[in-house]
Amino acid sequence: MSGKRKFLFCTDSGGAGDFYDLLQQALSEKIPFDFHIFAEGQEPMLKTWFCTQKMGTYLYISGSAEFVKMVKELAFETGFSEQEIQTATKVFLSKKLICCTCHGENEAWENQIVICRFCGQELEVSDHYSRRLDAYLGYVTIK
């Protein structure tokens, strides 16, 4: 429906440039949007900001891995769904990886093949993420 969509752009000091194309799109299509650069300690304001949004609002988050994770968790707490959130991380941190064979917890870096430290299985890091486990699924590599 026309006029029912809104964009929220949320970034730390390092991620603002990632939104240039989306901001241009919002301006050209006359889509309402809010843009905020948040500093440390503004979590209560961020939570209030999320709570005042209407259904159909899309959230775009960019910044350090810690910032993106914190903002995403607040967004989930206030009712945003996975489909309403897109992220861009500036600095990559290791990921927690769960082995699909033995369910052991491993550490992985972006696009890395990991040897499970429990069962020795060679794993690929997938895009499948579990919020409950705060981990990604490691699939067996096919040779």
Secondary structure, DSSP 8 states (H G I E B T S, - for coil): -TT--EEEEEE-TTSGGGGHHHHHHHHHTT--EEEEE--TT-HHHHHHHHHT--TTEEEEEEE-HHHHHHHHHHHHHTT--GGGEEEEESS---EEEEETTT--EEEE-TT-EEE-TTT--EEEEEEEEETTTTEEEEEE---
